[in-house]
Amino acid sequence: MDEVLVRLKVQLDLQEWPDVYMFKFIVPNDSERLAQVTALFNESSDIVMHPSKTGKYISVSAKELMLDVDSILEKYEQAAKINGLIAL
């Protein structure tokens, strides 16, 4: 686990779970990558997308009920495999 995820884990361990967690990503405006990002979440997730001014990128915010900290970190690890994705 990289240093950023270790710091995030420390912060998230202070909260009580299950709870709703908001993921925020920026991805290139490409249908394949957008499909990969949305596939990370289930049908009950609240997903909102906004294009950048130039249209080159899409910001993706997703709220999902997460059961524990490890499931959040796992989702970030899956997202890191998407080429060009930036996690906020």
Residue, then its C-alpha position, 0 to 999 in steps of 0.5 A: m500500500d502506498e504512502v497516500l493510502v496509508r495516510l488515508k487509512v489513518q484518517l478513515d479509521l477515526q470515523e465509524w463505518p458503515d457510512v456513505y463515502m464520496f470518491k472523486f476522480i478526474v479522468p480523460n474524456d474517453s468512453e472506455r475510461l469512463a466505463q471503467v470508473t463507473a464500473l467501480f461502483n454499484e447501481s445504488s451509488d450516486i454518480v455525478m459527472h462534469p466535463s472540464k471547460t475544454g472537454k478533455y477531462i471529466s470529473v466523477s464524484a460517486k457516493e456509495l455506502m461503504l462498510d469499512v475502511d478496507s473496502i474504500l482502500e480496495k476501491y482506490e487500488q482498483a481505480a489506480k489501475i485505470n490509465g490517466l485517472i487522478a484520485l482526489 
